[in-house]
Amino acid sequence: MRKILLSLLALTLLKSCGNETKKEEEKSSTEKITSNKLQKFDTVVEMLSQAGDFNEEMGTLKILDRNPQNPQIQVSKPIVKGDIDKVVDEIVKRDIVYVAFQTFAQTQTDKITITSIPIDLEDKTNIIINSKKK
């Protein structure tokens, strides 16, 4: 009888130690998630500069209006000549959604005007619309 009681006590202790370890792992996992919060920015321009996806030096970003109530920007992803119209349209739409999501997630801005115009990968001064230079 004594062996059975000791065995049950040992199993109970082992099980409770395992639960504590599991709780600590869950707590650690939760802390990691909460510590990875998105960085907040005061302005859209500051956010885009930090992200580095679009920038004025490369010609992929134009700030049309810096009004904090309704900033207006133009983003331009380089594309390759000959890309089919469907691909170009998807790139343009994806960029607009990406910048809008990023803006609303990382700034206090609640209104933004975004224009997306693809540019030639090899000559970033040429705007491409419907796979033709303009």
MODELLER restraints for C-alpha pairs under 7 A, 6 or more apart:
rsr = mdl.restraints
at = mdl.atoms
rsr.add(forms.Gaussian(group=physical.xy_distance, feature=features.Distance(at['CA:38:A'], at['CA:106:A']), mean=6.48, stdev=0.5))
rsr.add(forms.Gaussian(group=physical.xy_distance, feature=features.Distance(at['CA:39:A'], at['CA:106:A']), mean=6.23, stdev=0.5))
rsr.add(forms.Gaussian(group=physical.xy_distance, feature=features.Distance(at['CA:40:A'], at['CA:106:A']), mean=4.61, stdev=0.5))
rsr.add(forms.Gaussian(group=physical.xy_distance, feature=features.Distance(at['CA:40:A'], at['CA:107:A']), mean=5.60, stdev=0.5))
rsr.add(forms.Gaussian(group=physical.xy_distance, feature=features.Distance(at['CA:41:A'], at['CA:47:A']), mean=5.66, stdev=0.5))
rsr.add(forms.Gaussian(group=physical.xy_distance, feature=features.Distance(at['CA:41:A'], at['CA:106:A']), mean=5.99, stdev=0.5))
rsr.add(forms.Gaussian(group=physical.xy_distance, feature=features.Distance(at['CA:41:A'], at['CA:107:A']), mean=5.14, stdev=0.5))
rsr.add(forms.Gaussian(group=physical.xy_distance, feature=features.Distance(at['CA:42:A'], at['CA:107:A']), mean=6.03, stdev=0.5))
rsr.add(forms.Gaussian(group=physical.xy_distance, feature=features.Distance(at['CA:43:A'], at['CA:68:A']), mean=6.93, stdev=0.5))
rsr.add(forms.Gaussian(group=physical.xy_distance, feature=features.Distance(at['CA:43:A'], at['CA:107:A']), mean=6.42, stdev=0.5))
rsr.add(forms.Gaussian(group=physical.xy_distance, feature=features.Distance(at['CA:44:A'], at['CA:103:A']), mean=6.24, stdev=0.5))
rsr.add(forms.Gaussian(group=physical.xy_distance, feature=features.Distance(at['CA:44:A'], at['CA:107:A']), mean=6.77, stdev=0.5))
rsr.add(forms.Gaussian(group=physical.xy_distance, feature=features.Distance(at['CA:48:A'], at['CA:54:A']), mean=6.64, stdev=0.5))
rsr.add(forms.Gaussian(group=physical.xy_distance, feature=features.Distance(at['CA:49:A'], at['CA:55:A']), mean=6.54, stdev=0.5))
rsr.add(forms.Gaussian(group=physical.xy_distance, feature=features.Distance(at['CA:54:A'], at['CA:60:A']), mean=5.15, stdev=0.5))
rsr.add(forms.Gaussian(group=physical.xy_distance, feature=features.Distance(at['CA:54:A'], at['CA:61:A']), mean=5.27, stdev=0.5))
rsr.add(forms.Gaussian(group=physical.xy_distance, feature=features.Distance(at['CA:54:A'], at['CA:75:A']), mean=6.71, stdev=0.5))
rsr.add(forms.Gaussian(group=physical.xy_distance, feature=features.Distance(at['CA:55:A'], at['CA:61:A']), mean=4.82, stdev=0.5))
rsr.add(forms.Gaussian(group=physical.xy_distance, feature=features.Distance(at['CA:56:A'], at['CA:62:A']), mean=5.99, stdev=0.5))
rsr.add(forms.Gaussian(group=physical.xy_distance, feature=features.Distance(at['CA:59:A'], at['CA:124:A']), mean=6.63, stdev=0.5))
rsr.add(forms.Gaussian(group=physical.xy_distance, feature=features.Distance(at['CA:60:A'], at['CA:75:A']), mean=5.47, stdev=0.5))
rsr.add(forms.Gaussian(group=physical.xy_distance, feature=features.Distance(at['CA:60:A'], at['CA:76:A']), mean=4.52, stdev=0.5))
rsr.add(forms.Gaussian(group=physical.xy_distance, feature=features.Distance(at['CA:60:A'], at['CA:77:A']), mean=6.14, stdev=0.5))
rsr.add(forms.Gaussian(group=physical.xy_distance, feature=features.Distance(at['CA:61:A'], at['CA:74:A']), mean=5.69, stdev=0.5))
rsr.add(forms.Gaussian(group=physical.xy_distance, feature=features.Distance(at['CA:61:A'], at['CA:75:A']), mean=4.72, stdev=0.5))
rsr.add(forms.Gaussian(group=physical.xy_distance, feature=features.Distance(at['CA:61:A'], at['CA:76:A']), mean=6.35, stdev=0.5))
rsr.add(forms.Gaussian(group=physical.xy_distance, feature=features.Distance(at['CA:62:A'], at['CA:73:A']), mean=5.70, stdev=0.5))
rsr.add(forms.Gaussian(group=physical.xy_distance, feature=features.Distance(at['CA:62:A'], at['CA:74:A']), mean=5.01, stdev=0.5))
rsr.add(forms.Gaussian(group=physical.xy_distance, feature=features.Distance(at['CA:62:A'], at['CA:75:A']), mean=6.58, stdev=0.5))
rsr.add(forms.Gaussian(group=physical.xy_distance, feature=features.Distance(at['CA:63:A'], at['CA:72:A']), mean=6.39, stdev=0.5))
rsr.add(forms.Gaussian(group=physical.xy_distance, feature=features.Distance(at['CA:63:A'], at['CA:73:A']), mean=4.67, stdev=0.5))
rsr.add(forms.Gaussian(group=physical.xy_distance, feature=features.Distance(at['CA:63:A'], at['CA:74:A']), mean=6.50, stdev=0.5))
rsr.add(forms.Gaussian(group=physical.xy_distance, feature=features.Distance(at['CA:64:A'], at['CA:72:A']), mean=5.17, stdev=0.5))
rsr.add(forms.Gaussian(group=physical.xy_distance, feature=features.Distance(at['CA:64:A'], at['CA:73:A']), mean=5.21, stdev=0.5))
rsr.add(forms.Gaussian(group=physical.xy_distance, feature=features.Distance(at['CA:65:A'], at['CA:71:A']), mean=5.34, stdev=0.5))
rsr.add(forms.Gaussian(group=physical.xy_distance, feature=features.Distance(at['CA:65:A'], at['CA:72:A']), mean=4.81, stdev=0.5))
rsr.add(forms.Gaussian(group=physical.xy_distance, feature=features.Distance(at['CA:65:A'], at['CA:73:A']), mean=6.85, stdev=0.5))
rsr.add(forms.Gaussian(group=physical.xy_distance, feature=features.Distance(at['CA:66:A'], at['CA:72:A']), mean=6.73, stdev=0.5))
rsr.add(forms.Gaussian(group=physical.xy_distance, feature=features.Distance(at['CA:69:A'], at['CA:109:A']), mean=6.86, stdev=0.5))
rsr.add(forms.Gaussian(group=physical.xy_distance, feature=features.Distance(at['CA:69:A'], at['CA:111:A']), mean=6.70, stdev=0.5))
rsr.add(forms.Gaussian(group=physical.xy_distance, feature=features.Distance(at['CA:70:A'], at['CA:111:A']), mean=5.26, stdev=0.5))
rsr.add(forms.Gaussian(group=physical.xy_distance, feature=features.Distance(at['CA:70:A'], at['CA:112:A']), mean=4.98, stdev=0.5))
rsr.add(forms.Gaussian(group=physical.xy_distance, feature=features.Distance(at['CA:70:A'], at['CA:113:A']), mean=6.82, stdev=0.5))
rsr.add(forms.Gaussian(group=physical.xy_distance, feature=features.Distance(at['CA:71:A'], at['CA:112:A']), mean=5.21, stdev=0.5))
rsr.add(forms.Gaussian(group=physical.xy_distance, feature=features.Distance(at['CA:71:A'], at['CA:113:A']), mean=6.28, stdev=0.5))
rsr.add(forms.Gaussian(group=physical.xy_distance, feature=features.Distance(at['CA:72:A'], at['CA:112:A']), mean=6.03, stdev=0.5))
rsr.add(forms.Gaussian(group=physical.xy_distance, feature=features.Distance(at['CA:72:A'], at['CA:113:A']), mean=4.60, stdev=0.5))
rsr.add(forms.Gaussian(group=physical.xy_distance, feature=features.Distance(at['CA:72:A'], at['CA:114:A']), mean=5.94, stdev=0.5))
rsr.add(forms.Gaussian(group=physical.xy_distance, feature=features.Distance(at['CA:73:A'], at['CA:113:A']), mean=6.38, stdev=0.5))
rsr.add(forms.Gaussian(group=physical.xy_distance, feature=features.Distance(at['CA:73:A'], at['CA:114:A']), mean=5.17, stdev=0.5))
rsr.add(forms.Gaussian(group=physical.xy_distance, feature=features.Distance(at['CA:73:A'], at['CA:115:A']), mean=6.30, stdev=0.5))
rsr.add(forms.Gaussian(group=physical.xy_distance, feature=features.Distance(at['CA:74:A'], at['CA:114:A']), mean=5.74, stdev=0.5))
rsr.add(forms.Gaussian(group=physical.xy_distance, feature=features.Distance(at['CA:74:A'], at['CA:115:A']), mean=4.55, stdev=0.5))
rsr.add(forms.Gaussian(group=physical.xy_distance, feature=features.Distance(at['CA:74:A'], at['CA:116:A']), mean=5.51, stdev=0.5))
rsr.add(forms.Gaussian(group=physical.xy_distance, feature=features.Distance(at['CA:75:A'], at['CA:115:A']), mean=6.28, stdev=0.5))
rsr.add(forms.Gaussian(group=physical.xy_distance, feature=features.Distance(at['CA:75:A'], at['CA:116:A']), mean=4.82, stdev=0.5))
rsr.add(forms.Gaussian(group=physical.xy_distance, feature=features.Distance(at['CA:75:A'], at['CA:117:A']), mean=6.50, stdev=0.5))
rsr.add(forms.Gaussian(group=physical.xy_distance, feature=features.Distance(at['CA:76:A'], at['CA:116:A']), mean=5.51, stdev=0.5))
rsr.add(forms.Gaussian(group=physical.xy_distance, feature=features.Distance(at['CA:76:A'], at['CA:117:A']), mean=4.95, stdev=0.5))
rsr.add(forms.Gaussian(group=physical.xy_distance, feature=features.Distance(at['CA:76:A'], at['CA:118:A']), mean=4.82, stdev=0.5))
rsr.add(forms.Gaussian(group=physical.xy_distance, feature=features.Distance(at['CA:76:A'], at['CA:119:A']), mean=6.00, stdev=0.5))
rsr.add(forms.Gaussian(group=physical.xy_distance, feature=features.Distance(at['CA:77:A'], at['CA:118:A']), mean=5.15, stdev=0.5))
rsr.add(forms.Gaussian(group=physical.xy_distance, feature=features.Distance(at['CA:77:A'], at['CA:119:A']), mean=6.17, stdev=0.5))
rsr.add(forms.Gaussian(group=physical.xy_distance, feature=features.Distance(at['CA:78:A'], at['CA:118:A']), mean=5.75, stdev=0.5))
rsr.add(forms.Gaussian(group=physical.xy_distance, feature=features.Distance(at['CA:78:A'], at['CA:119:A']), mean=4.72, stdev=0.5))
rsr.add(forms.Gaussian(group=physical.xy_distance, feature=features.Distance(at['CA:78:A'], at['CA:120:A']), mean=5.38, stdev=0.5))
rsr.add(forms.Gaussian(group=physical.xy_distance, feature=features.Distance(at['CA:78:A'], at['CA:121:A']), mean=4.45, stdev=0.5))
rsr.add(forms.Gaussian(group=physical.xy_distance, feature=features.Distance(at['CA:79:A'], at['CA:118:A']), mean=6.36, stdev=0.5))
rsr.add(forms.Gaussian(group=physical.xy_distance, feature=features.Distance(at['CA:79:A'], at['CA:119:A']), mean=6.08, stdev=0.5))
rsr.add(forms.Gaussian(group=physical.xy_distance, feature=features.Distance(at['CA:79:A'], at['CA:120:A']), mean=5.49, stdev=0.5))
rsr.add(forms.Gaussian(group=physical.xy_distance, feature=features.Distance(at['CA:79:A'], at['CA:121:A']), mean=5.10, stdev=0.5))
rsr.add(forms.Gaussian(group=physical.xy_distance, feature=features.Distance(at['CA:80:A'], at['CA:120:A']), mean=6.17, stdev=0.5))
rsr.add(forms.Gaussian(group=physical.xy_distance, feature=features.Distance(at['CA:80:A'], at['CA:121:A']), mean=5.54, stdev=0.5))
rsr.add(forms.Gaussian(group=physical.xy_distance, feature=features.Distance(at['CA:81:A'], at['CA:120:A']), mean=6.67, stdev=0.5))
rsr.add(forms.Gaussian(group=physical.xy_distance, feature=features.Distance(at['CA:81:A'], at['CA:131:A']), mean=6.63, stdev=0.5))
rsr.add(forms.Gaussian(group=physical.xy_distance, feature=features.Distance(at['CA:82:A'], at['CA:131:A']), mean=6.14, stdev=0.5))
rsr.add(forms.Gaussian(group=physical.xy_distance, feature=features.Distance(at['CA:83:A'], at['CA:131:A']), mean=6.60, stdev=0.5))
rsr.add(forms.Gaussian(group=physical.xy_distance, feature=features.Distance(at['CA:84:A'], at['CA:131:A']), mean=6.93, stdev=0.5))
rsr.add(forms.Gaussian(group=physical.xy_distance, feature=features.Distance(at['CA:85:A'], at['CA:130:A']), mean=5.77, stdev=0.5))
rsr.add(forms.Gaussian(group=physical.xy_distance, feature=features.Distance(at['CA:85:A'], at['CA:131:A']), mean=6.38, stdev=0.5))
rsr.add(forms.Gaussian(group=physical.xy_distance, feature=features.Distance(at['CA:92:A'], at['CA:116:A']), mean=5.54, stdev=0.5))
rsr.add(forms.Gaussian(group=physical.xy_distance, feature=features.Distance(at['CA:92:A'], at['CA:117:A']), mean=6.70, stdev=0.5))
rsr.add(forms.Gaussian(group=physical.xy_distance, feature=features.Distance(at['CA:92:A'], at['CA:118:A']), mean=6.81, stdev=0.5))
rsr.add(forms.Gaussian(group=physical.xy_distance, feature=features.Distance(at['CA:95:A'], at['CA:116:A']), mean=6.95, stdev=0.5))
rsr.add(forms.Gaussian(group=physical.xy_distance, feature=features.Distance(at['CA:96:A'], at['CA:114:A']), mean=6.27, stdev=0.5))
rsr.add(forms.Gaussian(group=physical.xy_distance, feature=features.Distance(at['CA:96:A'], at['CA:116:A']), mean=6.42, stdev=0.5))
rsr.add(forms.Gaussian(group=physical.xy_distance, feature=features.Distance(at['CA:103:A'], at['CA:109:A']), mean=6.79, stdev=0.5))
rsr.add(forms.Gaussian(group=physical.xy_distance, feature=features.Distance(at['CA:104:A'], at['CA:110:A']), mean=6.45, stdev=0.5))
rsr.add(forms.Gaussian(group=physical.xy_distance, feature=features.Distance(at['CA:117:A'], at['CA:127:A']), mean=6.97, stdev=0.5))
rsr.add(forms.Gaussian(group=physical.xy_distance, feature=features.Distance(at['CA:118:A'], at['CA:127:A']), mean=6.16, stdev=0.5))
rsr.add(forms.Gaussian(group=physical.xy_distance, feature=features.Distance(at['CA:118:A'], at['CA:128:A']), mean=5.66, stdev=0.5))
rsr.add(forms.Gaussian(group=physical.xy_distance, feature=features.Distance(at['CA:119:A'], at['CA:126:A']), mean=5.81, stdev=0.5))
rsr.add(forms.Gaussian(group=physical.xy_distance, feature=features.Distance(at['CA:119:A'], at['CA:127:A']), mean=4.42, stdev=0.5))
rsr.add(forms.Gaussian(group=physical.xy_distance, feature=features.Distance(at['CA:119:A'], at['CA:128:A']), mean=5.27, stdev=0.5))
rsr.add(forms.Gaussian(group=physical.xy_distance, feature=features.Distance(at['CA:120:A'], at['CA:126:A']), mean=5.62, stdev=0.5))
rsr.add(forms.Gaussian(group=physical.xy_distance, feature=features.Distance(at['CA:120:A'], at['CA:127:A']), mean=6.22, stdev=0.5))
rsr.add(forms.Gaussian(group=physical.xy_distance, feature=features.Distance(at['CA:120:A'], at['CA:128:A']), mean=6.21, stdev=0.5))
rsr.add(forms.Gaussian(group=physical.xy_distance, feature=features.Distance(at['CA:126:A'], at['CA:133:A']), mean=6.29, stdev=0.5))
rsr.add(forms.Gaussian(group=physical.xy_distance, feature=features.Distance(at['CA:126:A'], at['CA:134:A']), mean=6.73, stdev=0.5))
rsr.add(forms.Gaussian(group=physical.xy_distance, feature=features.Distance(at['CA:127:A'], at['CA:133:A']), mean=5.91, stdev=0.5))
rsr.add(forms.Gaussian(group=physical.xy_distance, feature=features.Distance(at['CA:127:A'], at['CA:134:A']), mean=5.88, stdev=0.5))
rsr.add(forms.Gaussian(group=physical.xy_distance, feature=features.Distance(at['CA:128:A'], at['CA:134:A']), mean=6.31, stdev=0.5))
